[in-house]
Amino acid sequence: MADAFRRRPFPAGLAGRARTPAVGQTVRATLAATIAYAVAVQLSPAARPLTAPLTALLVVQVTFYATLTKGIRRVTAVVVGVLIASGFSLMLGLSWWSLGLIILASLIAGRIVRVNEFVPEVAISAMLVLGVTHVGGGTAWARILETLIGAVVGLTFNLVLVPPVWVETAGDAIEDLARRMRRLLLRSAEQLTVVTPPAAAADRLYAARELDDSVGEVDVSLRRAEDSLRLNPRVREALMHRVVLRTGLDTLEICAVVVRVLTRGLADLAKARRRAEPLFPRDVGVALEDLFGYVGDALVSFAQLVSTEVSANAETAAGRLEADLAAARSVRDRVEALLLDTVERDEENWFLYGALLADVNRILDELDTEHRSARLLEELDRSGRDLREHLPRLPRLRAWLTR
């Protein structure tokens, strides 16, 4: 009983959820808003300075980079909303038609000051200020002071308590995507040596299409990780981290597309069978089953290499990937010879057999370590070029500091 109790997964799952960005954002935003309110009570003449915690709540983000870049636009949106609410309250008062004018003016002003995705927050801030109290001249300046207090507290909060780096979370998401692709390949391999109804093959195709949603979810996690690396004093070689993860996801995204095309070819082959017979002869199906298994293993090894590229385990992961690719290529050559004999007996579907081999070759080429090294160098060169174009004085400053 004691051993069973220790193996309960709930505490581990709870600990895992506690490290998620949503939980981290909740805790940080709550603390920042509370501190902002406590500071505003001491500095603002208003009895209930609620604009300060509101601004802090809007400014604090999951990463420091997002706080800095989005926080400025959000502060601008709140200040503009407060000013619009002050002017309309003094001139027109609050009624249904003046509220409509306030919303219209706020949305237009948000476009003018270029707060981008925070245009609605200009109108929201104006309505919130009007809803709290009647806005006079002194009250308007008090609200602006509270807004600045909330912004300063939010930025300082992320300076003192640097947000976590979400690289590990992104690496786990990339590896999970690779494991989903491997499971799909293994499920498809199970249908190669048995009679496969077209509906069953179509189910594999639908599952392959769902990989697009998984790629989008991983991209969101990766963008969060990239933001957490920018301007983070705890991270060295942040550019290398970003390039390794981004190029890794790009490769897996290409492989996901190829896997979808591969499952489409199997679905077409299932439809082409005019009688109840397996998709492939027994010897070909067994060889293809081995090939799909090695390709799936290579996908997982590649994802593990991406997530450990800058760690001490990178060499081990690279060796595992090379072994999986070598095994897959060896079986691929055997499958190619077997399919040539099959084409002579089934000339109608030769193009499906050729497409199947082409898809496997494309995945193996994308996972190749030399191909990956070339991609990394290209991406590093492009990132360096972009940095020099956006900050042309930075190389000269770096050279001057070096001298």
C-alpha positions as CSV (number, residue, x, y, z in Angstrom):
1,M,0.0,0.0,0.0
2,A,2.8,2.4,0.8
3,D,4.5,1.7,-2.5
4,A,1.3,2.3,-4.3
5,F,0.8,5.6,-2.5
6,R,4.3,6.7,-3.5
7,R,3.6,6.0,-7.1
8,R,0.5,8.1,-7.3
9,P,0.9,10.5,-10.3
10,F,-1.1,13.4,-8.9
11,P,1.8,15.2,-7.0
12,A,4.1,14.9,-10.0
13,G,1.3,16.2,-12.3
14,L,0.6,19.0,-9.9
15,A,4.3,19.9,-9.8
16,G,4.4,19.9,-13.6
17,R,1.4,22.2,-13.8
18,A,3.0,24.5,-11.3
19,R,5.9,25.1,-13.8
20,T,3.6,26.0,-16.7
21,P,3.6,29.5,-18.1
22,A,-0.1,30.0,-17.2
23,V,0.6,29.3,-13.5
24,G,3.8,31.5,-13.5
25,Q,1.9,34.3,-15.2
26,T,-0.9,34.1,-12.6
27,V,1.4,34.3,-9.7
28,R,3.5,37.1,-11.1
29,A,0.6,39.2,-12.2
30,T,-1.1,38.9,-8.8
31,L,2.0,39.9,-6.9
32,A,2.8,42.8,-9.2
33,A,-0.8,44.2,-9.0
34,T,-0.9,43.9,-5.2
35,I,2.4,45.7,-4.9
36,A,1.3,48.4,-7.3
37,Y,-1.8,49.1,-5.3
38,A,0.2,49.3,-2.1
39,V,2.6,51.8,-3.6
40,A,-0.3,53.8,-5.2
41,V,-2.1,54.1,-1.9
42,Q,0.9,56.0,-0.5
43,L,1.6,58.2,-3.5
44,S,-1.8,58.8,-5.2
45,P,-4.3,61.4,-3.9
46,A,-7.2,59.1,-4.9
47,A,-8.9,57.1,-2.2
48,R,-9.0,53.9,-4.2
49,P,-6.1,54.0,-6.8
50,L,-7.3,51.0,-8.8
51,T,-5.7,52.1,-12.1
52,A,-2.3,51.2,-10.7
53,P,-3.0,47.5,-10.2
54,L,-4.9,47.5,-13.5
55,T,-1.8,48.8,-15.3
56,A,0.5,46.4,-13.5
57,L,-1.8,43.5,-14.4
58,L,-1.6,44.5,-18.1
59,V,2.1,45.2,-18.2
60,V,3.5,42.0,-16.5
61,Q,4.0,39.3,-19.0
62,V,5.4,35.8,-19.0
63,T,8.8,36.9,-20.2
64,F,10.8,40.1,-19.6
65,Y,11.1,40.8,-23.3
66,A,7.3,40.7,-23.7
67,T,6.9,42.9,-20.7
68,L,9.3,45.5,-22.1
69,T,8.0,45.6,-25.6
70,K,4.3,45.2,-24.9
71,G,4.3,47.1,-21.7
72,I,5.2,50.4,-23.3
73,R,2.3,50.1,-25.8
74,R,-0.1,49.1,-23.0
75,V,1.0,52.0,-20.8
76,T,0.4,54.3,-23.8
77,A,-3.0,52.8,-24.4
78,V,-4.0,53.3,-20.8
79,V,-2.7,56.9,-20.6
80,V,-4.5,57.8,-23.9
81,G,-7.7,56.2,-22.6
82,V,-7.5,58.2,-19.3
83,L,-6.9,61.5,-21.2
84,I,-9.9,60.8,-23.5
85,A,-12.1,60.0,-20.5
86,S,-11.1,63.2,-18.8
87,G,-11.8,65.4,-21.8
88,F,-15.2,63.9,-22.6
89,S,-16.2,63.9,-18.9
90,L,-15.5,67.6,-18.5
91,M,-17.1,68.6,-21.8
92,L,-20.1,66.3,-22.3
93,G,-20.6,64.2,-19.2
94,L,-21.6,60.6,-19.3
95,S,-24.6,59.4,-21.3
96,W,-25.3,56.7,-23.8
97,W,-24.4,58.9,-26.8
98,S,-21.3,60.4,-25.2
99,L,-20.2,56.8,-24.3
100,G,-20.4,55.9,-27.9
101,L,-18.3,59.0,-28.9
102,I,-15.7,58.0,-26.2
103,I,-15.4,54.5,-27.6
104,L,-15.1,55.8,-31.2
105,A,-12.5,58.4,-30.2
106,S,-10.6,55.9,-28.2
107,L,-10.4,53.4,-31.0
108,I,-9.3,56.1,-33.5
109,A,-6.7,57.5,-31.0
110,G,-5.4,54.0,-30.5
111,R,-4.7,53.7,-34.2
112,I,-3.1,57.1,-34.3
113,V,-0.6,56.4,-31.5
114,R,0.1,52.9,-33.0
115,V,-0.5,50.7,-30.0
116,N,-1.1,47.9,-32.4
117,E,-2.9,44.9,-30.8
118,F,-3.8,47.1,-27.7
119,V,-6.2,49.4,-29.5
120,P,-9.2,48.0,-27.7
121,E,-7.5,48.7,-24.3
122,V,-7.6,52.4,-25.0
123,A,-11.4,52.3,-25.0
124,I,-11.4,49.8,-22.1
125,S,-9.3,52.1,-20.0
126,A,-11.5,55.1,-20.7
127,M,-14.6,53.2,-19.7
128,L,-13.1,51.8,-16.6
129,V,-12.0,55.2,-15.5
130,L,-15.4,56.6,-16.1
131,G,-17.0,53.7,-14.3
132,V,-14.9,54.2,-11.1
133,T,-15.7,57.8,-10.6
134,H,-16.5,61.1,-12.2
135,V,-13.4,62.4,-13.9
136,G,-12.2,65.9,-13.2
137,G,-8.9,67.6,-13.8
138,G,-7.3,66.5,-10.5
139,T,-8.7,63.0,-10.9
140,A,-7.4,62.6,-14.4
141,W,-3.8,63.5,-13.3
142,A,-4.2,61.1,-10.4
143,R,-5.2,58.3,-12.8
144,I,-2.2,59.1,-15.0
145,L,0.0,59.0,-11.9
146,E,-1.5,55.6,-11.0
147,T,-0.9,54.3,-14.5
148,L,2.8,55.3,-14.3
149,I,3.1,53.7,-10.9
150,G,1.6,50.4,-12.2
151,A,3.9,50.5,-15.2
152,V,7.0,51.1,-13.2
153,V,6.1,48.4,-10.7
154,G,5.4,45.9,-13.4
155,L,8.7,46.6,-15.2
156,T,10.7,46.6,-11.9
157,F,9.0,43.4,-10.8
158,N,10.4,41.6,-13.9
159,L,13.8,43.2,-13.4
160,V,14.1,42.1,-9.8
161,L,12.4,38.7,-10.3
162,V,13.6,37.7,-13.7
163,P,11.0,35.5,-15.4
164,P,11.9,31.8,-16.0
165,V,13.4,30.6,-19.3
166,W,10.9,28.4,-21.1
167,V,13.4,26.5,-23.3
168,E,12.8,23.2,-21.5
169,T,9.1,23.6,-22.0
170,A,9.6,24.2,-25.7
171,G,12.0,21.2,-26.0
172,D,9.4,19.0,-24.4
173,A,6.8,20.2,-26.8
174,I,9.1,19.5,-29.8
175,E,9.8,16.0,-28.5
176,D,6.1,15.4,-28.0
177,L,5.4,16.4,-31.6
178,A,8.0,13.9,-32.8
179,R,6.6,11.1,-30.7
180,R,3.1,11.8,-32.1
181,M,4.6,11.4,-35.6
182,R,6.3,8.2,-34.6
183,R,3.1,6.7,-33.2
184,L,1.3,7.6,-36.5
185,L,3.9,5.9,-38.5
186,L,3.7,2.8,-36.4
187,R,-0.1,2.7,-36.7
188,S,0.2,3.1,-40.4
189,A,2.8,0.2,-40.5
190,E,0.3,-2.1,-38.8
191,Q,-2.0,-1.9,-41.9
192,L,0.6,-2.8,-44.5
193,T,0.4,-6.6,-44.3
194,V,-3.3,-7.0,-43.7
195,V,-6.4,-6.2,-45.6
196,T,-7.0,-2.5,-45.0
197,P,-10.4,-1.0,-45.7
198,P,-10.3,2.5,-47.3
199,A,-12.0,3.9,-44.2
200,A,-9.2,2.7,-41.9
201,A,-6.6,4.3,-44.2
202,A,-8.6,7.5,-44.2
203,D,-8.5,7.6,-40.4
204,R,-4.7,7.6,-40.6
205,L,-4.9,10.4,-43.0
206,Y,-7.1,12.5,-40.7
207,A,-4.7,11.8,-37.9
208,A,-1.9,13.1,-40.0
209,R,-3.8,16.3,-40.8
210,E,-4.2,16.9,-37.1
211,L,-0.4,17.2,-36.9
212,D,-0.8,20.7,-38.2
213,D,-2.6,21.7,-35.0
214,S,0.2,20.2,-33.0
215,V,2.8,22.2,-35.0
216,G,0.9,25.4,-34.2
217,E,0.8,24.6,-30.5
218,V,4.6,23.9,-30.5
219,D,5.2,27.1,-32.4
220,V,3.4,29.1,-29.6
221,S,5.5,27.4,-27.0
222,L,8.6,28.1,-29.0
223,R,7.8,31.7,-29.4
224,R,7.4,32.0,-25.7
225,A,10.8,30.4,-25.2
226,E,12.4,32.7,-27.7
227,D,11.0,35.7,-25.9
228,S,12.2,34.4,-22.6
229,L,15.7,34.3,-24.0
230,R,15.8,37.8,-25.3
231,L,17.2,40.4,-22.9
232,N,17.5,37.8,-20.2
233,P,20.7,38.3,-18.1
234,R,20.6,34.6,-16.9
235,V,21.1,33.2,-20.5
236,R,24.3,33.0,-22.5
237,E,24.3,32.3,-26.2
238,A,20.7,33.1,-26.4
239,L,20.9,33.4,-30.2
240,M,22.2,29.8,-30.5
241,H,19.3,28.6,-28.3
242,R,16.7,30.3,-30.5
243,V,18.3,29.1,-33.8
244,V,18.6,25.5,-32.6
245,L,15.0,25.3,-31.5
246,R,13.5,27.2,-34.5
247,T,15.4,25.2,-37.1
248,G,14.4,22.0,-35.3
249,L,10.8,22.9,-35.4
250,D,11.0,23.9,-39.1
251,T,12.5,20.5,-39.9
252,L,9.8,18.6,-38.0
253,E,7.1,20.8,-39.6
254,I,8.4,19.7,-43.1
255,C,8.5,16.1,-41.9
256,A,4.9,16.4,-40.7
257,V,3.8,17.5,-44.1
258,V,5.7,14.6,-45.7
259,V,4.1,12.2,-43.3
260,R,0.7,13.5,-44.3
261,V,1.5,13.0,-48.0
262,L,2.7,9.5,-47.2
263,T,-0.5,8.6,-45.4
264,R,-2.4,10.0,-48.4
265,G,-0.5,7.7,-50.7
266,L,-1.4,4.7,-48.5
267,A,-5.1,5.8,-48.5
268,D,-5.0,6.0,-52.3
269,L,-3.4,2.6,-52.5
270,A,-6.2,1.2,-50.2
271,K,-8.8,2.6,-52.6
272,A,-7.0,1.2,-55.6
273,R,-7.3,-2.4,-54.3
274,R,-10.2,-3.9,-56.2
275,R,-10.3,-7.1,-54.1
276,A,-9.7,-8.0,-50.5
277,E,-5.9,-8.2,-50.4
278,P,-3.2,-6.5,-48.3
279,L,-1.6,-3.3,-49.4
280,F,1.7,-5.0,-50.0
281,P,3.0,-8.5,-50.3
282,R,4.1,-10.1,-47.0
283,D,7.9,-9.6,-47.5
284,V,7.5,-6.0,-48.7
285,G,5.0,-5.1,-45.9
286,V,7.4,-6.5,-43.2
287,A,10.3,-4.5,-44.6
288,L,8.2,-1.4,-44.8
289,E,7.1,-1.9,-41.2
290,D,10.7,-2.0,-40.1
291,L,11.4,1.1,-42.2
292,F,8.6,3.1,-40.6
293,G,9.8,2.0,-37.2
294,Y,13.3,3.3,-37.8
295,V,12.1,6.5,-39.4
296,G,9.9,7.1,-36.3
297,D,12.9,6.4,-34.0
298,A,14.9,8.9,-36.0
299,L,12.3,11.5,-35.6
300,V,12.3,11.1,-31.8
301,S,16.2,11.1,-31.8
302,F,16.2,14.3,-33.8
303,A,13.8,16.0,-31.4
304,Q,16.0,14.9,-28.5
305,L,19.0,16.3,-30.2
306,V,17.3,19.6,-30.7
307,S,16.3,19.9,-27.1
308,T,19.8,18.9,-25.9
309,E,21.9,20.6,-28.6
310,V,23.7,23.0,-26.2
311,S,24.0,20.6,-23.3
312,A,26.5,17.8,-22.4
313,N,24.1,15.2,-23.8
314,A,24.2,16.6,-27.3
315,E,27.0,14.1,-28.4
316,T,25.0,11.1,-27.2
317,A,21.8,12.3,-28.9
318,A,23.7,12.9,-32.2
319,G,25.2,9.4,-32.1
320,R,21.7,7.9,-31.5
321,L,20.3,9.9,-34.4
322,E,23.1,8.7,-36.7
323,A,22.5,5.1,-35.8
324,D,18.8,5.4,-36.4
325,L,19.4,7.1,-39.8
326,A,21.9,4.4,-40.8
327,A,19.5,1.6,-39.9
328,A,16.6,3.4,-41.8
329,R,18.8,3.8,-44.9
330,S,19.8,0.2,-44.9
331,V,16.2,-1.0,-44.7
332,R,15.2,1.6,-47.3
333,D,17.6,0.1,-49.8
334,R,16.1,-3.4,-49.2
335,V,12.5,-2.0,-49.5
336,E,13.5,-0.3,-52.8
337,A,14.7,-3.6,-54.3
338,L,11.5,-5.4,-53.1
339,L,9.3,-2.7,-54.5
340,L,11.0,-3.0,-57.9
341,D,9.9,-6.6,-58.1
342,T,6.4,-5.6,-56.9
343,V,6.0,-3.0,-59.7
344,E,6.5,-5.7,-62.3
345,R,3.5,-7.5,-60.9
346,D,1.4,-4.4,-60.2
347,E,2.2,-1.9,-62.9
348,E,-1.0,0.2,-62.3
349,N,0.2,1.5,-58.9
350,W,3.9,2.0,-59.7
351,F,3.6,5.8,-59.1
352,L,2.3,5.2,-55.5
353,Y,5.2,3.0,-54.7
354,G,7.6,5.6,-56.1
355,A,6.0,8.3,-54.1
356,L,6.2,6.3,-50.9
357,L,10.0,5.9,-51.4
358,A,10.4,9.6,-52.3
359,D,8.5,10.6,-49.1
360,V,10.8,8.4,-46.9
361,N,13.9,9.8,-48.6
362,R,12.7,13.3,-48.0
363,I,12.3,12.7,-44.3
364,L,15.7,11.0,-44.0
365,D,17.3,13.9,-45.9
366,E,15.7,16.5,-43.6
367,L,16.9,14.6,-40.5
368,D,20.4,14.3,-41.8
369,T,23.0,15.9,-39.5
370,E,24.9,17.5,-42.3
371,H,21.8,19.0,-43.7
372,R,21.0,20.3,-40.2
373,S,24.4,21.8,-39.8
374,A,24.0,23.7,-43.0
375,R,20.6,25.0,-41.9
376,L,22.1,26.2,-38.6
377,L,24.9,28.1,-40.3
378,E,22.4,29.7,-42.8
379,E,20.1,30.8,-40.0
380,L,23.0,32.1,-37.9
381,D,24.2,34.1,-40.9
382,R,20.7,35.5,-41.6
383,S,20.3,36.5,-37.9
384,G,23.6,38.3,-37.9
385,R,22.7,40.1,-41.1
386,D,19.3,41.1,-39.7
387,L,21.0,42.4,-36.5
388,R,23.5,44.5,-38.5
389,E,20.7,46.0,-40.6
390,H,18.5,46.9,-37.7
391,L,21.4,48.0,-35.5
392,P,24.2,49.1,-37.8
393,R,26.3,50.8,-35.1
394,L,26.4,47.7,-32.9
395,P,29.4,46.0,-34.6
396,R,31.4,49.2,-34.4
397,L,30.5,49.6,-30.7
398,R,31.5,46.0,-30.1
399,A,34.8,46.5,-31.9
400,W,35.5,49.7,-30.0
401,L,34.8,47.9,-26.7
402,T,37.1,45.0,-27.7
403,R,39.9,47.5,-28.5
